[in-house]
Amino acid sequence: MAAAYRDRTHAGDVLAGLLVDHEADTVVLGIPRGGVPVAAAIAAELGTALDVAVARKIGAPSNPEFAVGAVAADGVGVWDERALARHGIAVDEVSERARLQAAEVERRLSMYRAGRSAVPVTDRDVVVVDDGVATGWTMVAVVGWVQRLGAASVTVAVPVGSAEAVEWLEDIADEVVCPLIPRRFMAVGQWYDDFHQLGDDEVVAALERHA
């Protein structure tokens, strides 16, 4: 079966065609690493500002790759209390893990912006972009952060997502644009021909080109 997208830039071009009703004052935020080239393609097509939005997943102590939540740039964490209970994780413990991850979020924001100021989002329409959503935790954390910053509206735009994550995001965002919601969702990368691991330098370069 052929992949739906050649690469992340192609995915951004497809999403841009579905976001043409957004005005030029819209701010497009990419979630690193994979969401930034998708967001850059959207911002270039729509002629909007581009910035980065960082969140870090909170992993289970026994399996750091298994996300039980995420923390946003302002240190606010979101987590699944049922998952915590299943893994025997105390809320105080996950709160401390969120605090530690928040420091890493701030470090990464500074690195990716490379001395540039944050693009203001207060009272503006914001489109938050990633290259796909599986569990949705990172995107949920970012959407909450943007809403706390006072955005007029928040649209989530992803090329592909699991049905569960998309349904969850529809409950918290003003709009969700996701053209591909497979019945059998295994991983985001299966829907791309080129889904190479991006480096931080590629993220910085994409943001600098648009700036």
C-alpha positions as CSV (number, residue, x, y, z in Angstrom):
1,M,0.0,0.0,0.0
2,A,1.4,3.4,-1.0
3,A,2.0,5.9,1.7
4,A,-0.3,8.9,1.9
5,Y,2.5,11.5,2.1
6,R,5.9,11.7,0.3
7,D,7.4,13.6,3.3
8,R,6.6,16.1,5.9
9,T,6.6,19.0,3.5
10,H,4.1,17.3,1.2
11,A,1.9,16.7,4.3
12,G,2.1,20.4,5.1
13,D,1.1,21.3,1.6
14,V,-2.0,19.1,1.9
15,L,-3.0,20.6,5.2
16,A,-2.5,24.1,3.8
17,G,-5.1,23.4,1.2
18,L,-7.5,22.6,4.0
19,L,-6.6,25.8,6.0
20,V,-7.1,28.4,3.3
21,D,-9.8,30.2,5.3
22,H,-7.3,31.2,8.0
23,E,-6.2,34.9,7.7
24,A,-2.6,36.1,7.4
25,D,-2.6,37.2,11.0
26,T,-2.9,33.5,12.1
27,V,0.1,32.1,13.9
28,V,1.3,28.6,13.0
29,L,3.1,26.6,15.7
30,G,5.1,23.5,14.9
31,I,5.8,20.8,17.6
32,P,9.4,19.6,17.3
33,R,10.9,17.9,15.8
34,G,8.6,16.4,13.1
35,G,5.9,19.0,13.3
36,V,8.1,21.9,12.4
37,P,8.7,21.1,8.6
38,V,4.9,20.4,8.3
39,A,4.2,23.7,10.0
40,A,6.8,25.5,7.9
41,A,5.1,24.4,4.7
42,I,1.7,25.5,6.0
43,A,3.0,28.9,7.0
44,A,4.8,29.4,3.7
45,E,1.7,28.6,1.7
46,L,-0.7,30.8,3.9
47,G,1.8,33.6,4.4
48,T,1.5,33.5,8.2
49,A,4.0,33.7,11.1
50,L,5.7,30.6,12.2
51,D,7.0,29.6,15.7
52,V,7.7,26.5,17.7
53,A,5.7,24.9,20.5
54,V,7.5,22.5,22.8
55,A,6.0,19.9,25.2
56,R,7.6,16.8,26.7
57,K,5.9,13.5,27.4
58,I,5.9,12.1,30.9
59,G,6.9,8.5,30.7
60,A,6.1,5.7,33.1
61,P,9.0,4.9,35.5
62,S,9.1,1.3,34.4
63,N,8.9,2.2,30.7
64,P,9.9,5.8,29.8
65,E,8.7,5.4,26.2
66,F,5.1,4.8,27.4
67,A,3.5,8.2,27.9
68,V,1.2,8.7,30.8
69,G,1.0,12.5,30.3
70,A,2.9,15.5,29.1
71,V,4.1,18.9,30.3
72,A,3.9,22.2,28.4
73,A,6.2,25.2,28.3
74,D,4.6,26.9,31.3
75,G,5.2,23.8,33.5
76,V,1.5,22.7,33.5
77,G,1.2,19.0,33.1
78,V,-1.6,16.8,32.0
79,W,-1.8,13.1,32.7
80,D,-4.1,10.1,32.8
81,E,-4.9,9.2,36.4
82,R,-6.2,5.8,35.3
83,A,-2.9,5.0,33.7
84,L,-1.1,6.2,36.8
85,A,-3.2,3.9,38.9
86,R,-2.5,0.9,36.6
87,H,1.2,1.5,36.7
88,G,1.3,2.2,40.5
89,I,2.5,5.8,40.0
90,A,1.6,8.3,42.7
91,V,0.4,11.7,41.6
92,D,3.2,13.4,43.6
93,E,5.7,11.4,41.7
94,V,4.4,12.3,38.3
95,S,4.1,16.0,39.4
96,E,7.8,15.9,40.2
97,R,8.6,14.3,36.8
98,A,6.6,17.1,35.2
99,R,8.6,19.7,37.0
100,L,11.8,18.2,35.8
101,Q,10.6,18.0,32.2
102,A,9.4,21.6,32.3
103,A,13.0,22.8,32.6
104,E,13.9,20.7,29.5
105,V,11.0,22.3,27.6
106,E,12.3,25.8,28.4
107,R,15.8,24.8,27.3
108,R,14.6,23.4,24.0
109,L,12.4,26.5,23.3
110,S,15.5,28.7,23.7
111,M,17.6,26.5,21.5
112,Y,15.1,26.3,18.7
113,R,14.3,30.0,18.7
114,A,18.1,30.8,18.5
115,G,17.7,34.2,20.0
116,R,14.4,35.1,18.3
117,S,11.5,36.4,20.4
118,A,8.4,34.3,20.7
119,V,5.7,35.2,18.2
120,P,2.8,36.7,20.2
121,V,-0.4,34.5,20.2
122,T,-2.7,36.5,22.5
123,D,-6.0,37.4,20.8
124,R,-4.8,35.7,17.6
125,D,-6.0,32.5,15.8
126,V,-3.4,29.8,16.3
127,V,-2.8,26.6,14.3
128,V,-0.9,23.9,16.2
129,V,0.8,21.4,13.9
130,D,2.5,18.0,14.3
131,D,3.4,15.3,11.8
132,G,0.7,13.1,13.4
133,V,-0.9,12.2,16.6
134,A,-0.9,8.7,18.2
135,T,-1.8,9.1,21.9
136,G,-2.4,12.8,21.7
137,W,-0.7,13.7,25.0
138,T,1.9,16.1,23.6
139,M,-0.7,17.9,21.5
140,V,-3.1,18.2,24.4
141,A,-0.4,19.8,26.5
142,V,0.4,22.3,23.8
143,V,-3.2,23.2,23.1
144,G,-3.7,23.9,26.8
145,W,-0.6,26.1,26.8
146,V,-1.8,28.2,23.8
147,Q,-5.2,28.6,25.3
148,R,-3.7,29.8,28.6
149,L,-1.7,32.4,26.6
150,G,-5.0,33.9,25.5
151,A,-5.3,32.8,21.9
152,A,-8.5,33.8,20.2
153,S,-8.9,30.2,18.8
154,V,-6.8,27.1,18.5
155,T,-6.9,24.8,15.5
156,V,-5.1,21.4,15.6
157,A,-3.7,20.4,12.2
158,V,-2.2,17.0,11.7
159,P,-1.8,14.9,8.5
160,V,-2.7,11.6,10.3
161,G,-4.1,10.6,13.6
162,S,-5.6,7.8,15.6
163,A,-9.4,8.0,16.0
164,E,-9.1,8.1,19.8
165,A,-6.6,11.0,19.8
166,V,-8.6,13.0,17.2
167,E,-11.8,12.6,19.1
168,W,-10.1,13.8,22.3
169,L,-8.6,16.8,20.6
170,E,-12.0,17.7,19.1
171,D,-13.3,18.1,22.7
172,I,-10.6,20.7,23.7
173,A,-9.6,22.6,20.5
174,D,-11.8,24.9,18.5
175,E,-11.2,22.9,15.3
176,V,-9.3,19.8,14.3
177,V,-8.1,19.3,10.7
178,C,-6.9,15.7,10.1
179,P,-7.5,14.4,6.6
180,L,-6.4,10.8,7.4
181,I,-7.8,8.8,10.3
182,P,-7.0,5.2,9.6
183,R,-9.2,2.4,10.9
184,R,-6.0,0.5,11.8
185,F,-3.5,3.0,13.2
186,M,-0.2,1.5,14.1
187,A,2.3,4.4,13.9
188,V,2.5,7.9,12.4
189,G,5.5,6.9,10.2
190,Q,3.7,4.2,8.3
191,W,1.8,6.9,6.4
192,Y,5.0,8.6,5.0
193,D,7.5,7.5,2.3
194,D,10.2,9.6,4.0
195,F,9.9,9.8,7.8
196,H,13.5,10.2,8.7
197,Q,14.5,11.2,12.2
198,L,15.0,15.0,12.2
199,G,17.9,16.6,14.1
200,D,17.6,19.8,16.1
201,D,19.7,21.6,13.5
202,E,17.1,20.8,10.9
203,V,14.4,22.3,13.1
204,V,16.4,25.5,13.7
205,A,17.1,25.8,10.0
206,A,13.5,25.5,9.1
207,L,12.5,28.2,11.6
208,E,15.3,30.5,10.5
209,R,14.4,30.1,6.8
210,H,10.8,31.3,7.5
211,A,11.9,34.1,9.8
